[in-house]
Amino acid sequence: MDYYEIINNIDRLTTGTTTVGIRCVDGVILATDRRATAGYLVANRSAQKIYILDDHLAATIAGSVADAQNIMDIITAEAKLYKIRSGKPIPVKSASRLLSNILFQSRLLPYILQLIIGGFDDTGPRLFVLDLFGSLTEEKFTSTGSGSPIALGVLENGYSDNITVAEAVSLAVHAVNSAINRDIASGDGVDVVKITGKGVEKLPQAEVNKYVS
């Protein structure tokens, strides 16, 4: 497959999931479905789509699993190196900019993925979204993957500037679950990670299921 074929197939390759990020007054919520697809095949029903990169930082993935895993390994290692060298956690924007530079440098043969980066640092809660070419934007809320048009509609309706983490968990689960109900490439449950000044916490499935029901 040459470069132009890759570009023409980007939309097809980057679909097949629903990920959501919400910035709150007291933290960040990341949520994803669990289904991994390969065309019309459900390849995995418990795929990991949220990666905890450091004690204050996490990311969601949408796209090629191999590309995403490689990128997550790189940024996790870079976050650890930054902490060793400086004695403090890497700022969320710096981690996002580093990822942007890596993706931009590979734009002629791009990593096929979209990322949402969320974290909590000295500047407060931050949320960034990146595409496969390294475009970087800071958002109040965002969604990626094939179910994102549905999820974004739910987020648009439910988001407010003073939303709290407790309120955002319900909204994020509702957004992902709505996509699951309408998008055949999303499904098999919802995973949620909460990021506050106390660190990163993956919510127990029993708690997430309460919001689903």
C-alpha positions in Angstrom: 0.0 0.0 0.0 1.5 3.4 -1.0 1.2 6.7 0.7 -1.9 7.8 -1.2 -3.7 4.6 -0.5 -3.0 5.0 3.2 -4.4 8.5 3.1 -7.5 7.4 1.2 -8.2 4.7 3.8 -7.6 6.8 6.9 -11.2 7.2 7.7 -11.9 3.5 7.4 -8.8 2.6 9.5 -9.4 5.0 12.3 -13.0 4.0 13.0 -14.2 1.2 15.2 -14.4 2.6 18.7 -15.8 5.4 20.9 -13.7 7.4 23.2 -14.7 10.4 25.3 -12.8 13.1 27.3 -14.4 15.7 29.6 -12.5 18.5 31.4 -14.2 19.4 34.7 -13.6 22.1 37.3 -11.9 19.5 39.6 -10.4 17.0 37.2 -10.8 15.1 33.9 -12.9 12.1 32.9 -11.9 9.7 30.1 -14.2 6.9 29.0 -14.2 4.3 26.2 -16.0 1.3 24.9 -14.2 -2.1 24.9 -14.8 -3.6 21.4 -11.9 -4.0 19.0 -12.9 -4.6 15.4 -11.2 -5.6 12.2 -13.5 -4.8 9.4 -16.7 -6.7 10.1 -15.0 -8.9 12.6 -15.2 -8.3 16.4 -11.6 -9.1 17.1 -11.7 -8.5 20.9 -14.4 -7.8 23.4 -12.2 -6.5 26.2 -9.7 -4.2 24.4 -7.7 -1.7 26.5 -8.4 1.8 25.1 -7.4 3.9 28.1 -3.7 3.9 29.1 -2.4 5.4 32.4 0.8 7.1 31.5 1.8 8.5 34.9 0.3 9.2 38.3 -1.4 12.4 36.9 -1.8 11.5 33.2 -3.8 9.2 31.0 -4.8 8.8 27.3 -7.4 7.1 25.1 -6.7 5.5 21.8 -8.7 5.1 18.6 -7.3 3.5 15.4 -4.6 0.9 14.7 -3.9 -1.1 17.8 -0.2 -1.7 17.0 0.4 2.0 16.3 -1.4 3.1 19.4 0.5 0.6 21.6 3.8 1.8 20.2 2.9 5.5 20.8 1.7 4.7 24.4 5.0 2.9 25.2 7.0 5.9 23.9 5.1 8.6 25.9 5.1 6.4 29.0 8.8 6.1 28.9 9.3 9.8 28.1 7.1 10.7 31.1 9.2 8.6 33.4 12.5 10.1 32.0 11.1 13.6 32.5 10.3 12.8 36.2 13.8 11.3 36.8 15.6 14.2 35.2 13.5 17.1 36.6 12.2 15.6 39.8 8.6 16.5 39.0 5.8 15.1 36.7 5.7 16.1 33.1 3.1 18.9 32.4 0.1 17.7 30.5 0.6 20.2 27.7 4.3 19.2 27.4 3.4 15.5 27.0 0.7 16.4 24.5 3.2 18.6 22.5 5.8 15.8 22.5 3.2 13.4 21.1 2.3 16.0 18.5 5.9 16.3 17.4 6.3 12.5 17.1 3.1 12.3 15.0 4.0 15.3 12.8 7.5 13.9 12.1 5.9 10.7 10.9 3.2 12.4 8.7 4.5 11.0 5.4 3.9 7.5 6.7 1.5 8.3 9.6 0.6 6.4 12.7 -3.1 5.5 12.1 -4.7 6.8 15.3 -6.4 9.5 17.3 -5.5 10.3 20.9 -7.2 12.1 23.8 -4.7 13.2 26.5 -6.1 14.2 29.9 -4.3 15.1 33.1 -4.0 17.2 36.2 -0.9 19.4 36.9 0.0 22.7 38.4 -2.2 24.5 35.9 -5.2 22.4 36.8 -7.2 19.9 34.7 -6.2 19.8 31.0 -7.6 18.0 28.0 -6.0 17.7 24.6 -6.9 15.8 21.4 -4.5 14.8 18.6 -5.0 13.4 15.1 -2.7 11.2 13.1 -0.8 14.2 11.6 0.0 15.7 15.0 -2.7 18.5 15.0 -3.1 19.5 18.7 -6.1 21.3 20.2 -7.2 21.8 23.8 -10.8 21.0 24.4 -13.5 21.2 27.1 -14.9 17.9 25.9 -14.2 15.7 22.9 -14.8 12.3 21.3 -13.0 10.2 18.8 -13.7 7.0 16.8 -16.7 5.8 14.7 -19.2 6.5 17.5 -18.0 10.0 18.1 -20.8 11.8 16.2 -23.3 10.2 18.5 -21.2 10.7 21.6 -20.6 14.4 20.8 -24.3 15.1 20.6 -24.8 13.8 24.1 -21.8 15.8 25.3 -23.0 19.0 23.7 -26.3 18.6 25.4 -25.0 17.7 28.9 -21.8 19.7 29.3 -21.5 22.9 31.3 -18.4 24.9 32.3 -18.9 24.2 36.0 -19.4 20.4 35.6 -17.8 18.4 38.4 -16.0 15.0 38.1 -18.9 13.3 39.8 -21.4 14.7 37.2 -19.0 14.1 34.3 -18.8 10.4 35.0 -22.5 10.0 34.4 -22.3 12.1 31.2 -19.3 10.3 29.8 -20.9 6.9 30.4 -24.1 8.1 28.9 -22.2 9.4 25.8 -20.3 6.1 25.2 -23.3 4.0 25.9 -25.4 6.0 23.4 -22.7 5.4 20.8 -22.7 1.7 21.7 -26.4 1.5 21.0 -26.1 3.1 17.6 -22.6 2.3 16.3 -22.0 -1.4 15.4 -18.2 -1.0 15.8 -18.5 0.1 19.5 -19.7 -2.1 22.3 -19.0 -4.7 25.0 -19.0 -2.3 28.0 -17.6 1.0 29.2 -14.3 1.8 30.9 -13.9 5.0 32.9 -10.8 6.7 34.3 -11.0 9.7 36.7 -8.0 12.1 37.0 -8.0 14.6 39.9 -5.4 16.3 42.1 -5.2 13.0 44.0 -4.1 11.1 40.9 -5.5 8.7 38.3 -8.2 6.2 39.3 -9.9 3.6 37.1 -13.5 3.2 38.3 -14.6 -0.2 39.4 -16.9 -1.9 36.9 -19.7 -2.2 39.4 -19.8 1.6 39.8 -19.7 2.2 36.0 -22.6 -0.3 35.5 -24.8 1.8 37.8 -24.6 4.7 35.3 -25.1 2.3 32.4 -28.3 1.0 33.9 
